[in-house]
């Protein structure tokens, strides 16, 4: 045990990035950019072409491959430099001719021409003076016209090249990476292969870059986005990847250890060039990376856990004194220890949403010091958020934001101090004449009042809905549904449910309505909950339709195989069906599809409600008994309220 506690005192996640994090076989080997004696080499030409766009003669470099012949036709890669360079920047810093010569010698490259132009389309296009001046920055955008109407026609007139879009690629570093993405994706009739290495802020916003994802998916042969993990411009690549992932546009998102430098860009050229002008295995594209992106749930500056593009996760920690380490993520994974005492494991592809997990160190489960912790599983546990599609409704957007406030109160029902969290919408403190309806929102078993405030992203969901005028401004009171007493099924029995009802009516409502500006009456109150909180909503809500006009039941239902718990509830519904239907404006039931563990209970309950004549609305959203489902439930339910 001493080694475990020594670890707890001294554990530190690795701050050193390593290229062995996720081997792919596409990683550049040692010496890939060093000249090899005795191999055939390509040739570099300097060309001058007349630019009608600029009104001058401009220069570019052309690399022709070993064995080049005027009797053959070749595809072309246009390779662009950064803001401080010119047509010679790749030659000086990247040694592309050496990289390509080595690849040809190894039989890994399709013969092609590589054209390295000056991407600063202006009369004096030298990289001198203030390279960030407005006129020089504008010249990089102006190069789009020069490239399409002057340079490409010159190359296709003077060299034996294939002229179809399928035989034309564009890639670049930094400013040239932004140009490549802008020009390539903006002209899919001209380019089928597009690569951005450490793309700069000149890169268009993703929605402008790829306004028609279906068209891009159909026309692109390969889209490559790569960046160093310590590059300050990484968010540009990340936002582009996030959009492409959301819209299912196949692409490579390659992260590696490094900054904004030629180490990263040479590696990008080495890997990108090998895939050009040959069949691409789209299914394999998410596997091309060295590093993953740090999880959104990591603590500040923690590099691990990382999430790979195919949603596998890499966990890494340094604990030399530990003899055995496991990751408990529902399934247990064994970590592997290296000579430095660093433990690593890569999971299978994980489903979207929040996953609770623990590190098991010499048999002792502990929270990961590199990750946020959440109250789940009946205790504090680490959590990792796995990205998923269709999550824009809780994205952090530039809209007016409300606040989540904490309120402590004394409960006469439990004879203890309790607390809840309250979401107040934007403008609550300034619009002091306004009174607001209230949604009382309940968590599930093993969680507490922090669940909807943290795991559920309630504030972001409501902020976005209200900003889009899809929901009325409202208060959301997130309660603690843990009432003490027995556990197991007994915890869902009549006494415990009655205790919750009593606290809600006798303590919580009076505290809320005496301390917040609340609109009065049942029509301004809603009650909803997930799983255990759904049972509490059914019990307290159906018995008090004179107090609540809206009920939301997420992933829940009275127990189908325990009549002792469910029969009294159905008896109450039968006796009060008319009142329930008259008073409720909405009884909304939802499930996470057939894989939801409460699906059978809910199905039986709905059949019983049909028999009893209880009116309800029903919705399904795939994902099982998980937070992505419940976030979506709140998103839909909140739009139906008040």
N, C-alpha and C positions, 0 to 999 in steps of 0.2 A: 504493500500500500504506500510505502514511502516514495517509491518511484512515481506513482500516480500523482501524489500531492506535490512532489517536486515539479512534475510536469505542469500541474495546474498553476503553480506559482511562476514558472518560467517559460511556458509554451509561447512560441511566437511563430506566426505564419511566415513562410519564406518570403522575403522581399526580393530575392534574386530570381529573375525569370530564367527559365531553362528551356532550350529548344527540344528537350526530350519529353515535354509534357504530353504531346500527342503525336507520335510518329505516324507519318502517312506514306512514306516512300516518295513523296514529291518534294521533300525538303532538300534544299541545295546541299550537296556534300562538300566536305573540306576541299579547297583547291578548285572549285568550279569556276572561279574568276581568274585563275592563274594560267598563263600560257603553257601549253603542252608541246614538248618537242616532238617533231616527227609526224605531226598530223597535217592534213590539208587545211588550208585557211581560206577564208573569204577575202573580199577586197572592199576597201572603202573609197568611194568617189566623192568629190565635192562638185556640186552642180550649181548653176545659176539659172534662175527662171524669171521671166517677166511677170510681174504681179500687176494686173490691171486694178486690183483692189487697192493697193498701196500707191501705185504709180511709180514704181521703181523696180530695179532688178534685185532679187533676193537670193539668199544662199540656203543650201541644205546639204546634208550628207546622205549618201546612199550606200548601204552595205549589201553586197551581192554574195551569195553563199559559195562555198567550195564547189568547184565543178560547174560554175555558172556558164550558161550557153545561150546565145541569142536565138538558138533554134528551139528552145523550150519556153513555156509561159509559166510565170510564177505568181503566187498570191503576194500581197503586200501588207506589211505592218507599218503604220505611221506611229512613230515613237516620239513623244513630246517631253520637253524639259520643264523646269520650274521657273518661278518668277525672277530669280536672280541669274538665270543662265541664258544660253542661246543654243544654236544647233550643235555646238561642241560640248555642251555640259555632260551629256551621257558619255561621250568619248573620254572626257577628262576624269570623270568621277566613277563611271559605271563599267567601263571596259566591255561594252556590249559585244564587240567583235570577238573578244576572247571567250566570253560566255557562250556565244552562239557557235563558234568554231568547236569548242569542246563538246557541245551537244550534238553537232553534226557528226563528230568523230565517234560518239557513243551511239549513233543511230537513233537519237531521241527526237529529232526535229524534222518537220516537213520543210523542204527547200522553199525559201521565201526571200523577198527583198525587204529590207528594213530602211525606211526613210526617216531621217532625223532632221526636221525643219527648225527654223526659228519661229517660235509661236508668238512673237511680239510683232504684230503686223502694223508697222509704222515706218515712216521714212528713215529715221535714225533708229534702227532696231537693236543697237548695241546694249549690252547689260551694263550700263554706266550710269552714274548719278543716282538719283532716288528711284530705285526700281519699283517702289510702291506709289509713285506719283499717279494721280488720276488718269493722265493721258496714256501712261504706260500700262496701267491696269486695263484701261479700255482697249488697248491694242491687242490684248490677249483674247478679248471677246471678238474683236474685228478679224482675228485670224480664221474664224469659222468660214467667212466668205473667201478669204485668200486660199484656204485649204481646198475648198470645194470647187472653186471656179478657176484657180490658177495652178496650184501645185499638183493636185491629182491629175488634171489633164496633161500637164507637162510630163509627169512620170509615165503616164499611159501612152504618150506619144513617143517617148525616147527609150523606153525599156519594154522588153517582152513580158507583159504582165497580163494576168487574168482580170477582166474588168467587171465581173459581177460582184454584188454585195457579199456573196458567200466567200469571196476571195479577197476581202478587204477588212483589215483590223485596225483599231486605233487604241493606243494606251499611252499613259504618261504618268509622271511623278508630280506630286504637289499641285502647283498651278496647272501643269499639264495633265494631271489626273482629273482635275475639275473640267478642263477643256475636253478631255476624252469622254467623260461621262456626258457632258452637255452636248457635244457635237455628235458623238456616236449614238446615244439614245435619242437625240433629236432628229437623227437622219438614219433611221433603220432601213431606209431604201438604199443607203450607201454603205453601211457597215453592219456586219453580222457578228463581229467579235469586238468586245469593248472591255478595256481594263483601266481601273483607276488605282494607282499606288499612292497611298497617303494623300488622298484628294483634298485640295485646299477649299477655303470658304467660298471661292468662286463657283463651286458646285451648286447647281440649282436645288431648291427645296424638292424633296422626293416627289410630291404630287405634280410638280411642273416637269421634273425630270422624266417621270414615267406616268403620264396622264392616262394612258390606256394600257393597264397591265396585261390584259388579254392579248393585245397586239404585240407587246414586247415579248411575251412568253412564246408567241407563235413565230416571231421573226428572229429573235436572238439565237445564235449558236452557242455563245458563251458570254457571260457577264462576270467579270472578276473584280472584286473589291478587296484590297489588302492594306494593312497599316501596322505600324509598330505599337506595342501596348503602352509605351511611354510617350507617344506622340501627342502633343497638345491639340492636334487636329483630329484625333480619333473620333470625337463626337460627330464629325461630318460623315465619316464612313459608317458609324454606328446607326445614325438616323436613316441613311440610305438603306442599309441592311434591314433595319426594322420594318421599313415600308415594303421592301421587296418580299420579306418573309410574310408579312401580313397579307399581301396580295398574291402570294404563291408564284412569284416570278423566280424560276431557278437561277441560282447564282452561286459563286464561291465567295465566302467571307473569310478571309485568311488573316489571322492575327498572329504576330510573332513578337519575340522579345526585341525591343529596339525603339529608337526614337525617330526623328524626322531626318533620315540620313540614307546614304547610299547602301549601307548594309541591308536595309529593308528593301530598297528599290531594286538592287541587283537580284535579290532573292525573288522579288515579284516578277522580274523579267525572266529569270531562269524557269520558274514554274509556269507562268502564263504562256510563254512562247511554245512550250512543249505540247500544249493542248490545241494550238491553232491549226485550222485547216484540216482537221481530221474528225472522225466521229467522236461525240462527247457522251459519256455516260452520265446523264442528268441525275440519276439516283445517287451517284457517288459524290456529287458536288459538295454537299454539306460536310463531307469527311475531310476535305482539304483544308487543314489548318494546323498550326502548332499549338496555339493557345486559344482558350475560350475567353469570353467577356466575363468580368467579375459579375456575380449575381447582384441584382438590385437590392437584395436583402443583406448584403455584406455590410459590416461596420465600416466606418470611414477608413479609406486607404487600404483596406484588405484586398489582396489580389485573388485569394481563393476563399470559398469555392468559385469555380469558373463554369460557365455554361457554353458548351460547344454549339455550333450552328444546327446540329440535329437534335439538340436538347438532351444530349448526354451531359453529365456534370462531372467535373474533376475536383476532387477534394485532396488537399495537401496540407500537411502540418509537420513541424519539426519537433520531435519528442524522442531524443536519443535514449532516455532512460526507460521507455516503455518497451515491454517484451512482445505484446500482441495488441494490435489496434484493429477495430472494426467500425464500420459505418452502419448504423441502424436506421434505415430509411423505409421501415416497414419490412423490407427484405434486408438481410445483413450482407454486407460486402467486406471481405478481408482487404486491409490495406497492406501494401508492400513497402518494406523499409530498405533504404539505400545505405551506402557507406557513411553518409553524413548524419544519419539518424532521422532522415526525412521520410515520412510515410505518404504514399500516394495511392489513389484508386480512381478509376473512371467507371461510372455507372452505366447501365443500359439507358436507352432513351427514356426520359421521364415524361409523364403526362403534365399538361399545363397546370399552372396554379401553384398554391402554397403547399409545400411538403414539410411536415415536422420531421426532425431527425435528431439523433444523438451520436456522439462518438463514444465507443465502448473501449476503454483503455485498461488493459489488464483486468477486464471483467467489470469495471466500474463505468456506468453510463454517465457522461458529462455533456454539458452544452459546449458547442464550438465557440471559442472566444472570438472567432473571426466573423460570426454571423449574428444577426438580430435574433432575439429570443421572443417567444410568444407563449401565452398561457394556452396550452393545448395538450391533449392526452392526459388531462388531470394534473399537469405540472408545467413548469417552465421548460420549454424545449426550443432548440434551434429551429430555424425555418429557412427554406430556400424557395424563392419565387421563380418558377419556370415560365418563360414567356409563352404566350399562346396567341392565336389569331382571334379577332373579334373582341379585343379588349380596349378599344379606343374610348369606350364610354367611361372608363375610369382612368384615362390618361391625364397627366398633369398638364393642363392647358392654360393659356393666357386669358383667363376669365376672372370675374370677381369671385373671390373665395370667402367662404364662411369660416367658422371656427368650431373646434371641438373643445368643450369645457368639462371640467370634472366637478361633480357635486357630491358632497358627503351628507348623509342624513342618518338620523337614529330611527330604527325600525322597532315599533312596539310589538310587531308580530314575532320577530326573531330575537328581540331584546339585545340588539347589537348595532354597532355602527356599520352602515352599508354605504355604497356609492353607486352612482350612475354617471354616464357621459352624455352630454347634450351637444348635438350639432345645431348651431345657430346659423342661418343663412347670411350671406353678404348683405350689409345694410341693417342688420338687426339693431346695432347700437346707435345708428344715426337716425333711422326712421322710427322714432320712439312712439309715434301714434299707432303704428301697425300692431295688430295681434295676429298670431300665427296658429294654424292647425298643428297637431302633434301626431307623429307616428311613434309608437312605443315598440321597440325592436329587441328581439330576444335571440340569444346565442344558442348553441347546441351543447350536448353533454360533453364534459371534459374541458369546456372553455368557460369564459367568464365575461364580464361586462366590457373587457377590452377587445373582445373578438370582433365585433362589428366596427369598432373604432380603428383597429389596426389591421387585422386580417381581411376585414370586409370592405375597406376603402370607402366607407359610407360618405365621408365628406367630399371626396372627389366625384363620386357618382352623383350626388345631389348638386354640387357646384355646376357640373356640366349640364345636367338636366335643366336646372333653373336658368342657366345662361342661354340654353337653346330653346327656352320657353316650352319645354316638354313636361315640366312639373311645376306645381305651385310652390312658392317659398314656404317652407315648413320647418318646425323643430323636429329633430329625431332624438328620442330619449333611448339610450342603449343601456338596458338593465342587467343586473346580476340575477340570473335565474336559479342560482344554486341556493337551495333553501335549507341545507343541512339535513339531518335525519338519515334514514337508511339508504343504502345504495342498491344497485341492481334494479330489477323490475319493480321492487317495492318503492324505489325512488320516483317511479312514474305513477304510483298509485294515488287513490283519492285523497288521502291525508296530505301528501306533499303538494299535489296540484291545488288543493284547497288553500294550503298555506301560501302558495304563490298568489292566488287570487286575492286573498285577504291583504297581503302586503301591497299589491298593486292598487287596490281600491282604498285601503285605509291609510296608506302612508305615501306611496309614490305619487299618485295623482294629486293629492293635496300639496305635497312639496313642490311639484312642477308648477301647479296652477297658482301657487302663492308667490313664486319666485321668478317666473318668466311671463312674458306677455303672451298669453294663450287665448285663442278664440274659444268661446264657451260651447258646450253642448256636444252630443254624440256625433253630430255630422262633422265635427272638427277633430275627431279622435279616430286613430287607426291602431291596430295591434297586429304584429306579425312576428314570426320566429321560424328558425330552422331546426329541424330534427327535434330534440327535446323541447326547444322553444316553440316548435310547431304544435306539440301536444299541449303546452301551456296556453298557447293562443286558442286552440280548439276548446279547451276546458273553460278558461276564464272569459274568452270572447263570446262563445255561444250562450253562456249563462248570463251575459251582461250586454245584450244587444241594445239595451236602452242607454248604454254608455259608449259603445263603439259601433260605428257604422261601417267600418272596413276591417276585414280580417284577411291576413295573408299567411298561408301555411306552406312552408318550403320543406320538401323532402321529409315528410312526416305523415303519420296516420295512426289511428288507434290500433293497438296490437291485435292482429287477426287471429293469433293463436292463443289469446288469453282473454276469454269472455269475462272473467271476473273484473278485469280492468275496463273493457270496452262496453260491455252490455249496459251498465248504468248510464254511459254517455249517450248511447243510441236510444235508450228509454227516454232520456231528457229531450233529445231531438224530436222523437215521435210526439211527445206531449206538447212540444212548443214549436212545431214546424211552422205554423202560421205566423207566429210572432217573429221567429228568426228570419223568414223570407221577407216579411214586411219591413223590419227594422234595418236589415243589412243592405247597404248599397252595393257591397262587393264581398263575396266570399271566394277568395282566389287560392286555388290549390295548384302546386307545381311540383314537378319531380325532375331529377337528373337523368331521365331515361330509364330503361329497364335495368341498367347496371347499378342504379341507386339502391342501397341496402334497404331503404324503406319502401321500395316500389310495391311489393306485395301487400304490405299493410295499407298503403294508400289506395291500391286498386280495390281491395275488399271494402274499405271505408267508402269509396265513391259508389260502389254498387249498393251499399247499405243506404247511403244518402239518396240515391235514385229511388230506392224502394220507399223511403220515408218522405219523399217529395221535397228534400232540401235542395234549393237552387245554389249552384256554384259554377265558377269558371275554372277551366283546367288548362295547364300549360306544361310542356316538356322542353327541356334544354339538355342536350347530351353532355355527359361529364361525370355522372355518378353522384356520390355523396361527398361533394367537394366545394371548396370556396369559389371557384369560377362559376359554378352553377348558382350559388346563393347570391353572389354579386350581381349576376344577370337577373335573378329573381327580383332583387331590390330595384334594379334598373327598370324592369317592366312594371312592378307593382306600384312604385312611386308615381308613375305616370297616370295611374288610375285613381289616385286619391284626390279627394276634396274638390 
